[in-house]
Amino acid sequence: MEGQSTGTKDRPRVAGLYEQMELAQAKLEALVDHVSSGIAVYRAVNDGADFLIVDFNRAAEQIEHTKREELLGRSVREAFPGVEEFGLFAVFQRVWQTGEPEQHPVSIYKDARITGWRRNYVCKLPNGDIMAVYDDVTQMKRTELATRMGEQIFRAIANYSYDWEVWVGPNARVLWMNPAATRISGYPVEELTAMRDFPAPLVYEPDRERILRAFELAVKGGTGNEQFRLKHKDGRTLWAEMTYQPIYDEKGNSLGHRESLRDVTARKLAEQAAEVAEWEEEAILDSMAEEVVHLDADGSILWANRAACESAGMGREQVVGRFWYEMPLEWHDAAESCPALEAIEAGHRIEIERSTPDGRTWFVQAAPLLDANGGIVGGVEISQDITKYRHAEEAAESSPQATREARAPAEVSDPPGHPGQQ
């Protein structure tokens, strides 16, 4: 009876202990969920061959840019494909087997989704699970790397460069960029440095694959220069020119690479306008009946219009590069020298006529071509078949004489009934 009475009295105490334990557990969970460090709990399966995620606190969600619900119950190797290369998976196995906690030194974690520097502490819990307490130290590493670059150089780039300067770390993550980034792209620097998959979202779609290949080459230590179309935040499309080169510290260790971008929209539009003007000029020259040939100062042909090519019976690609005497134009057979070269030598425009064995007459104009500084850089000759015009002139010249001859008999003997008769 006494035992029964004692047991009955102890029940409230046990219940109270359970309540206290549950309250302590709730407080612990609340504490874990509000600390700044990431905390993840893993459960070994298949004798430690893999580990399933069984808990993931709020800080860990923020560090890894994910949600707890998306991770719970999944293999750590599936959720974080870079965990083995990172070296943390081997730490999990050792701690689970030995029960001895381990520190995993600051290292860079990287997979297709996220990249960052992490510092981990791993221990085994009484229930056999293992717990990792870790911090994202990416910003600290950025600061360290910036210091290693040299304060003076860094300040010079930041304060005096008009171009958009970007510093990308060895892990392909943007570490820093200067205020010119906002002027050129329209995006705040903070938004650009936090941008996932930089620079892909900024690149105009048709150019994106080529620029991402260049970015990958830069991460691997390559150098280069690219032009591409950049999407401004306000929707405009700009032309940008990017150069990239690796950065090393005094010991030869890679600090990543530097990118310099400048807005070349005005220059590109000018080039496009020049191309259009050149195309229009060629279209006009190709529509002319006259034969037009552009020669270099040495007499080699740089360009010929359609009429000249058709007269020679050759395509333009066959004409360009030949010397003037190799181009079988009809009037060339009667030429002992090149009019364009004569004009180049004389330094002024000349006009000549040439007759061909078939009786045709050609009028040739030639002039030197000058550069912006007034230097002679080549010559042009324009030839026209004027045979029919010469025939017309000859006919016109002979017409008054024929008229006079026709009128002469009338002056000698007037017809009957003329007032001059007596």
C-alpha positions in Angstrom: 0.0 0.0 0.0 2.8 2.4 0.9 4.5 1.6 -2.5 1.4 2.4 -4.4 0.9 5.6 -2.5 4.5 6.7 -3.2 4.2 5.9 -6.9 1.0 8.0 -7.1 2.7 10.9 -5.4 5.7 10.7 -7.8 3.6 11.0 -11.0 3.2 14.7 -10.8 6.9 15.1 -10.4 7.6 13.0 -13.5 5.1 15.0 -15.4 6.7 18.2 -14.2 10.1 17.0 -15.3 8.7 16.2 -18.8 7.2 19.6 -19.0 10.5 21.2 -18.0 12.3 19.1 -20.5 9.9 20.1 -23.3 10.2 23.7 -22.3 14.0 23.5 -22.3 13.8 21.8 -25.7 11.6 24.5 -27.0 13.9 27.2 -25.7 16.9 25.4 -27.2 15.2 25.1 -30.6 14.3 28.8 -30.4 17.9 29.7 -29.5 19.3 27.5 -32.3 16.9 29.1 -34.8 17.9 32.6 -33.9 21.7 32.4 -33.6 23.8 34.0 -36.4 25.7 30.8 -37.1 24.3 28.1 -39.4 23.5 24.9 -37.7 22.7 21.7 -39.6 22.1 18.2 -38.1 22.8 15.1 -40.2 21.9 11.4 -39.6 24.2 8.6 -40.8 22.8 6.0 -43.2 24.3 2.9 -44.7 26.9 2.7 -41.9 28.2 6.2 -42.6 28.3 6.0 -46.3 25.9 8.9 -46.5 24.2 11.5 -44.3 20.6 12.7 -44.4 19.7 16.3 -43.4 17.4 16.2 -40.3 17.5 19.8 -39.2 18.6 23.1 -40.7 18.3 26.4 -38.8 17.2 29.8 -40.1 20.8 31.2 -40.4 21.8 28.2 -42.5 18.8 28.9 -44.8 20.0 32.4 -45.3 23.6 31.4 -45.8 22.8 28.7 -48.4 19.9 30.7 -50.0 17.5 27.8 -49.6 14.5 26.6 -47.4 14.6 24.0 -44.7 11.6 22.2 -46.2 13.5 21.7 -49.4 16.4 20.0 -47.6 15.0 17.8 -44.8 15.3 14.1 -45.5 17.7 14.6 -48.5 21.2 13.3 -48.8 23.8 16.0 -48.1 25.6 14.9 -51.2 22.5 15.5 -53.3 21.6 18.8 -51.6 25.2 20.1 -51.7 27.0 18.4 -54.6 30.3 20.1 -53.7 30.5 18.8 -50.1 33.1 16.0 -50.9 35.4 18.3 -52.9 34.9 20.8 -50.1 36.4 18.3 -47.6 33.5 18.4 -45.2 32.0 15.0 -46.0 35.2 13.2 -44.8 35.0 15.2 -41.6 31.4 14.0 -41.1 32.5 10.4 -41.5 35.4 10.7 -39.1 33.4 12.5 -36.4 30.6 9.9 -36.7 33.1 7.0 -36.4 35.3 8.4 -33.6 32.9 10.7 -31.7 35.7 13.3 -31.6 34.7 16.9 -32.7 36.7 18.5 -35.5 37.2 22.0 -36.9 37.1 22.3 -40.7 39.4 25.2 -41.7 38.1 28.1 -43.7 37.6 26.8 -47.3 35.7 27.7 -50.3 32.5 25.7 -51.1 31.3 25.7 -54.7 28.6 24.0 -56.7 26.4 25.0 -59.6 24.1 26.9 -57.4 26.2 28.7 -54.7 29.7 29.6 -53.9 31.2 31.0 -50.7 33.8 30.7 -47.9 32.8 28.6 -44.9 34.2 27.8 -41.5 32.8 24.6 -39.9 32.8 22.9 -36.4 31.5 19.4 -36.4 30.5 17.3 -33.4 28.5 14.1 -32.6 25.3 14.4 -30.6 24.3 11.9 -27.9 21.6 10.3 -30.2 24.3 9.5 -32.8 23.5 12.3 -35.2 26.2 14.8 -36.1 25.9 18.5 -36.0 27.8 21.2 -38.0 28.0 24.7 -36.7 29.3 27.0 -39.4 29.7 30.6 -40.5 29.8 32.3 -43.9 33.1 34.2 -43.9 33.0 35.2 -47.5 32.9 38.9 -46.7 35.9 38.5 -44.4 37.8 36.7 -47.2 36.9 39.5 -49.6 38.3 42.0 -47.1 41.5 40.0 -46.7 42.0 39.7 -50.5 41.3 43.4 -50.9 44.0 44.2 -48.4 46.4 41.9 -50.2 45.8 43.7 -53.4 47.3 46.8 -51.8 45.4 49.7 -50.5 47.0 52.2 -52.8 46.2 50.3 -56.0 42.7 49.5 -54.8 42.0 53.1 -54.0 43.4 54.3 -57.3 41.1 51.9 -59.2 38.1 52.9 -57.1 38.5 56.6 -57.2 40.1 57.4 -60.6 38.9 54.9 -63.1 36.2 56.1 -65.5 35.6 52.6 -66.7 33.6 50.0 -64.9 36.1 48.0 -62.9 35.3 44.6 -61.5 37.3 42.3 -59.3 36.3 38.7 -59.5 37.7 36.2 -57.1 39.3 32.8 -57.9 35.9 31.2 -57.1 34.2 33.2 -59.9 32.3 35.4 -57.5 32.3 39.2 -57.7 34.3 40.7 -54.8 34.2 44.4 -55.7 33.3 46.9 -58.4 33.6 50.6 -58.6 30.8 53.3 -58.9 31.1 53.5 -62.6 29.2 50.2 -62.7 26.0 52.1 -61.8 26.7 54.8 -64.4 27.0 52.3 -67.2 24.5 49.6 -66.2 21.9 51.5 -64.2 22.1 49.0 -61.4 23.3 49.8 -57.9 26.7 48.3 -57.0 25.2 46.3 -54.2 22.7 44.7 -56.6 25.4 43.9 -59.1 27.7 42.3 -56.5 24.9 40.1 -55.2 23.7 39.2 -58.6 23.6 35.4 -59.2 25.3 34.1 -62.4 27.1 37.5 -63.0 27.4 38.7 -65.7 24.8 36.5 -67.6 21.7 38.6 -66.6 23.3 41.7 -68.0 24.3 40.4 -71.4 22.0 40.6 -74.4 20.8 37.1 -75.2 22.5 36.6 -78.7 25.9 37.5 -77.1 25.5 35.7 -73.8 27.1 32.3 -74.6 30.2 34.0 -76.1 30.6 36.3 -73.1 30.1 33.4 -70.6 32.9 31.5 -72.4 35.1 34.6 -72.0 34.2 34.9 -68.4 35.1 31.2 -67.8 38.5 31.8 -69.6 39.1 34.8 -67.3 38.4 32.7 -64.2 41.0 30.2 -65.4 43.6 32.9 -65.7 43.2 33.9 -69.4 43.3 37.4 -70.9 41.2 38.8 -73.7 39.0 41.5 -75.2 35.3 41.3 -76.1 32.6 43.5 -77.4 29.0 42.7 -76.6 25.6 44.2 -76.1 24.7 45.0 -72.5 21.1 45.4 -71.1 20.7 48.6 -69.1 18.4 48.5 -66.1 16.0 50.9 -67.9 15.6 48.5 -70.9 18.1 50.1 -73.2 20.7 48.1 -75.1 24.3 49.4 -74.9 27.5 48.3 -76.6 30.3 47.5 -74.1 33.9 46.6 -74.6 35.4 44.3 -71.9 39.1 43.5 -71.2 40.1 41.0 -68.6 43.3 39.9 -67.1 44.4 37.8 -64.0 45.6 39.3 -60.7 48.3 37.8 -58.5 49.8 38.7 -55.1 53.5 39.2 -54.5 54.0 35.4 -54.0 52.3 34.5 -57.3 49.0 33.3 -55.7 45.9 34.0 -57.8 43.7 36.7 -56.5 41.2 36.2 -59.3 40.9 38.5 -62.3 40.1 42.1 -63.1 37.5 43.1 -65.7 37.4 46.6 -67.2 34.3 47.6 -69.1 33.5 50.8 -71.0 30.5 52.1 -72.8 31.3 52.1 -76.6 27.8 52.7 -77.8 28.6 56.0 -79.5 31.6 54.5 -81.3 29.7 51.4 -82.4 26.8 53.5 -83.8 29.4 55.6 -85.7 30.9 52.4 -87.1 27.5 51.2 -88.1 26.7 54.5 -89.7 29.9 54.3 -91.6 29.1 50.8 -92.8 25.7 51.9 -94.0 27.3 54.9 -95.8 29.9 52.6 -97.4 27.1 50.2 -98.4 25.1 53.1 -99.9 28.2 54.4 -101.7 28.9 51.0 -103.2 25.2 50.7 -104.2 25.4 54.0 -106.0 28.7 53.2 -107.7 27.4 49.8 -108.8 24.3 51.4 -110.4 26.5 53.6 -112.6 27.2 52.8 -116.3 30.7 54.2 -116.0 33.5 51.8 -115.0 35.0 52.8 -111.7 38.2 51.3 -110.3 39.9 52.2 -107.0 43.6 51.5 -106.9 46.3 51.5 -104.2 49.4 53.7 -104.6 51.3 50.7 -106.1 48.7 50.1 -108.8 46.9 47.1 -107.2 43.1 47.2 -107.4 41.3 47.7 -104.1 37.8 47.8 -105.5 35.9 47.9 -108.8 32.2 48.6 -109.5 29.8 46.2 -111.2 30.3 47.8 -114.7 34.1 47.5 -114.5 33.8 43.8 -113.4 31.3 43.0 -116.1 33.5 44.7 -118.7 36.5 42.6 -117.6 34.3 39.4 -117.5 35.4 38.8 -113.9 33.8 38.7 -110.4 34.8 41.4 -107.9 36.6 38.8 -105.8 38.7 38.0 -108.9 39.5 41.6 -109.6 40.6 42.8 -106.1 44.3 42.3 -105.6 45.3 42.4 -109.2 47.4 45.1 -110.7 45.7 47.5 -113.1 47.4 46.0 -116.2 46.1 42.6 -115.3 42.5 43.7 -115.5 41.3 43.1 -119.1 39.2 46.2 -119.6 38.7 47.1 -123.2 40.5 50.4 -123.2 43.4 49.0 -121.1 44.6 47.2 -124.3 45.4 50.6 -125.8 46.9 52.1 -122.6 50.6 52.3 -122.1 50.3 53.6 -118.6 47.7 53.8 -115.8 45.8 57.1 -115.6 45.3 56.7 -111.8 49.0 56.2 -111.3 49.7 59.3 -113.5 47.3 61.3 -111.4 48.9 60.0 -108.2 52.3 61.0 -109.5 51.1 64.4 -110.7 49.1 65.1 -107.5 46.1 66.3 -109.4 43.2 65.2 -111.5 43.7 64.4 -115.2 41.4 63.7 -118.1 42.3 61.7 -121.3 40.7 60.0 -124.2 41.7 56.6 -125.5 40.7 54.8 -128.7 40.5 51.1 -129.0 41.2 49.0 -132.1 37.5 48.4 -132.6 37.0 52.1 -133.3 35.5 53.0 -129.9 36.5 56.1 -127.9 36.9 56.1 -124.1 36.9 59.2 -121.8 39.0 58.5 -118.7 39.1 60.7 -115.6 41.6 59.9 -112.9 42.4 61.6 -109.5 44.5 60.9 -106.5 42.8 60.0 -103.2 43.8 61.8 -100.0 43.6 60.9 -96.4 42.5 63.2 -93.6 46.0 64.7 -93.4 46.2 65.4 -97.1 48.5 62.5 -97.9 48.0 60.5 -101.1 46.8 57.0 -100.3 45.7 55.8 -103.7 43.8 56.8 -106.8 40.5 56.3 -108.7 39.8 56.2 -112.4 36.4 56.5 -114.1 36.1 55.5 -117.7 33.1 55.9 -120.0 32.5 54.8 -123.6 31.8 58.0 -125.5 31.8 56.6 -129.0 28.2 57.5 -129.7 28.7 61.0 -128.4 31.7 61.5 -130.7 29.7 60.3 -133.6 26.9 62.7 -132.7 29.4 65.6 -132.6 30.9 64.6 -135.9 27.4 64.5 -137.4 26.6 67.9 -135.9 29.8 69.4 -137.2 29.1 68.1 -140.8 25.4 69.2 -140.8 26.0 73.1 -141.5 28.3 72.3 -144.4 25.7 70.0 -146.0 23.0 72.8 -145.6 25.2 75.4 -147.3 25.9 73.0 -150.2 22.2 72.4 -150.6 21.4 76.1 -150.6 24.1 77.1 -153.2 22.2 76.3 -156.4 19.2 78.4 -155.3 21.4 81.4 -154.9 22.7 81.0 -158.5 19.3 80.6 -160.3 16.1 81.5 -158.6 13.0 79.6 -159.6 10.6 81.2 -162.1 8.4 84.0 -160.7 11.0 85.1 -158.2 10.9 88.8 -157.6 14.5 89.2 -158.6 13.6 88.3 -162.3 13.3 91.1 -164.8 
